C-alpha cells in the first residue's frame, strides 16, 4: 500500500514540484493495482497536484469523501470533470447537509455543489452509514461509534435546516478508511470529528485487528480543549502506533506536541509526503 498526500495546508520547501497548498485534504491510496482518492481538497488544486505526481483523474478507480465540508469535497467537481468517466463515490448519506461555521465571521462550510450537479458529471453514489469494503482489505468505516467520554464535538460547527434554524453539528457523516495488515491496523482519516480514539477503536473492531500500526490524516486536535487534547494523546500513547502522519486540521502547535510525545514515530504529512509499506 502506498499513500501520497495530494492536498494539504502546507507545501514543504523540499517539494519536488510547484505544488499548490490550500486549507484542505486529499490523499491518493494505491493498493493492489487500484487507485483511490480520499477527499479532494477545496478547489482544482487536487487536479493540478495529481498532474505533478503523474496521475490523471481518469486513472482513478473510486473516490471516498470523509465528510461534507468544502475543504474535503470542494475539489470533487474538478476531479469528475477531468476524469470524464463514471466514478464510484463513497460517503455517508448525510454529506449534503447545509453547514456553517461561527468561528470568526459566520460562513458556509458545506459542499459547494448539489448532488444532481455531481451526478451529471459521473458521480456514482455509494452512500451508506455502514462499513463497506471499497477494494479487498480496504474498508470504508460508515458511521463511527462514539464511546469515549472525553471526545466531544465542535460547538462552532453548525448544521442548518431549511427554515434557517441551526444547531451544533454532530457530524455523524465523519468517516475513515481502515486497512488490516500483518503489522496491525492502518487508519486514514479526514478531520476525524468522531474523535481519534473512537475511530481507532471502531477500526480495530471492523478489521479484527488487535494493534494500531499507523494513523494518517487530519486529527482536529488543534481546535479542541486542552483536557480533550491530553486525554486523547494519553490514550494514543497507550495504543503505541509505529507511525503518526498528521496534517490539515491538526495545527502546528499540536504537531509539535505530537513530535514531543512520539519522537521519530511522528511526521508532518505535508503535500508530496509518501508513506509506503
Residue pairs with C-beta under 8 A, 6 or more apart in sequence:
1 29
1 30
1 31
1 179
1 181
1 186
1 276
1 277
2 29
2 30
2 31
2 274
2 275
2 276
2 277
3 27
3 28
3 29
3 30
3 188
3 216
3 274
3 275
3 276
4 27
4 28
4 30
4 53
4 272
4 273
4 274
4 275
5 26
5 27
5 247
5 269
5 270
5 271
5 272
5 273
5 274
6 26
6 27
6 28
6 37
6 41
6 46
6 49
6 50
6 53
6 271
7 20
7 21
7 22
7 24
7 25
7 26
7 39
7 40
7 41
7 45
7 46
7 49
7 75
7 271
8 21
8 24
8 25
8 247
8 248
8 269
8 270
8 271
9 21
9 22
9 23
9 24
9 247
9 248
10 21
10 247
10 268
10 270
10 271
11 19
11 20
11 21
11 270
11 271
11 272
12 270
12 271
12 272
14 272
15 270
15 271
15 272
16 272
17 52
17 272
18 52
19 48
19 49
19 52
19 271
19 272
20 45
20 48
20 49
20 271
21 45
21 270
21 271
22 41
22 42
22 43
22 45
22 71
23 42
23 71
23 248
24 39
24 40
24 41
24 42
24 43
24 45
24 71
24 72
24 74
24 75
24 248
25 39
25 41
25 66
25 71
25 72
25 190
25 191
25 217
25 218
25 247
25 248
26 37
26 38
26 39
26 40
26 41
26 46
26 49
26 75
27 37
27 38
27 39
27 188
27 216
27 217
28 35
28 36
28 37
28 38
28 50
28 53
28 55
29 35
29 36
29 37
29 38
29 138
29 177
29 188
30 36
31 135
31 137
31 138
31 179
32 135
32 136
32 137
34 61
34 62
34 135
35 55
35 59
35 60
35 61
36 60
36 61
36 62
36 63
36 64
36 134
36 135
36 138
37 46
37 57
37 60
37 62
37 63
37 64
37 79
38 63
38 64
38 66
38 177
38 188
38 190
39 64
39 65
39 66
39 72
39 73
39 190
40 46
40 63
40 65
40 72
40 73
40 74
40 75
40 76
40 78
40 79
41 71
41 72
41 74
41 75
42 70
42 71
42 72
42 74
42 75
43 74
43 75
43 78
44 75
44 78
45 75
46 75
46 78
46 79
47 57
47 75
47 78
47 79
47 82
49 271
50 56
50 57
56 82
57 79
57 80
57 82
57 83
58 82
58 83
58 84
58 85
60 79
60 83
60 87
61 87
61 88
61 135
62 87
62 88
62 89
62 90
62 134
62 135
63 76
63 79
63 87
63 88
63 89
63 90
63 123
64 89
64 90
64 91
64 134
64 140
64 175
64 177
65 72
65 73
65 76
65 89
65 90
65 91
65 95
66 72
66 174
66 175
66 176
66 189
66 190
66 191
66 217
67 91
67 92
67 95
67 171
67 173
67 174
67 175
67 190
67 191
67 193
68 91
68 92
68 94
68 95
68 96
68 97
68 99
68 110
68 111
68 173
69 99
69 109
69 110
69 111
69 191
70 108
70 109
70 110
70 111
70 112
71 109
71 248
72 190
72 191
73 95
73 111
74 111
74 112
76 89
76 111
76 113
76 118
76 123
77 113
77 117
77 118
77 121
79 87
80 87
80 118
80 121
80 122
80 123
81 121
83 122
84 122
85 122
86 122
86 123
86 124
87 122
87 123
87 124
88 124
88 126
89 118
89 123
89 124
89 125
89 126
90 126
90 127
90 128
90 132
90 134
90 140
91 125
91 126
91 127
91 173
91 175
92 127
92 128
92 129
92 142
92 143
92 172
92 173
92 174
92 175
93 127
93 128
93 129
93 173
94 129
94 172
94 173
95 111
95 127
95 173
96 110
96 111
96 114
96 115
97 110
97 159
97 160
97 169
97 173
98 108
98 110
98 159
98 160
98 161
98 162
99 108
99 109
99 110
99 157
99 158
99 159
99 160
99 169
100 106
100 107
100 108
100 109
100 110
100 158
100 160
100 166
101 107
101 109
101 156
101 157
101 158
102 156
102 158
103 156
103 157
103 223
109 157
115 123
115 125
119 125
126 132
126 140
128 140
128 142
129 142
129 143
129 172
130 142
130 143
131 139
131 140
131 141
131 142
131 206
132 139
132 140
132 142
133 139
133 140
134 140
134 177
137 179
137 180
138 177
138 178
138 179
139 177
139 178
139 179
139 203
139 206
139 207
140 175
140 177
141 175
141 176
141 177
141 178
141 199
141 202
141 203
141 206
142 175
143 172
143 173
143 175
144 174
144 175
144 176
144 194
144 198
144 199
144 202
145 198
145 201
145 202
146 194
146 195
146 198
147 198
147 201
148 195
148 197
148 198
148 201
148 231
148 235
150 227
150 228
150 231
150 232
151 194
151 195
151 196
151 197
151 198
151 228
151 231
151 232
152 224
152 225
152 228
153 168
153 169
153 170
153 171
153 193
154 168
154 169
154 193
154 220
154 223
154 224
155 168
156 223
157 168
157 169
157 171
157 193
158 166
158 167
158 168
158 169
159 166
159 167
159 168
159 169
159 170
160 166
171 193
171 194
174 190
174 191
174 192
174 193
174 194
175 190
176 187
176 188
176 189
176 190
176 192
176 194
176 199
176 203
176 217
177 187
177 188
177 189
178 185
178 186
178 187
178 188
178 203
178 206
178 207
179 185
179 186
179 188
179 207
180 186
180 207
180 208
180 209
181 213
181 277
183 211
183 213
183 214
183 242
183 277
184 209
184 210
184 211
184 212
184 213
184 214
184 242
185 200
185 203
185 204
185 207
185 209
185 211
185 212
185 213
185 214
186 213
186 214
186 216
186 277
187 199
187 200
187 203
187 212
187 214
187 215
187 216
187 217
188 216
188 217
189 196
189 199
189 215
189 216
189 217
189 218
189 219
190 217
190 218
190 248
191 218
191 219
191 220
191 248
191 249
192 199
192 217
192 218
192 219
192 220
193 220
194 202
195 232
196 215
196 219
196 221
196 232
196 236
197 232
197 235
197 236
197 239
200 212
200 215
200 236
200 239
203 209
204 210
204 212
211 239
211 240
212 239
212 240
212 241
213 241
213 242
213 243
214 241
214 242
214 243
214 244
214 245
214 275
215 236
215 241
215 243
215 244
215 245
215 246
216 243
216 245
216 246
216 269
216 275
217 245
217 246
217 247
217 248
217 269
218 246
218 247
218 248
218 249
218 250
219 246
219 249
219 250
219 254
220 249
220 250
221 228
221 229
221 232
221 233
221 250
221 251
221 254
222 249
222 250
222 251
222 253
222 254
223 249
223 251
224 232
229 254
229 257
233 257
233 258
233 261
236 244
236 261
237 261
237 262
241 262
241 265
242 265
243 265
243 266
243 267
243 275
244 258
244 262
244 265
244 266
244 267
245 266
245 267
245 268
245 269
245 273
245 275
246 254
246 255
246 258
246 266
246 268
246 269
247 268
247 269
247 270
247 273
250 258
255 266
255 268
258 266
259 266
267 273
269 275
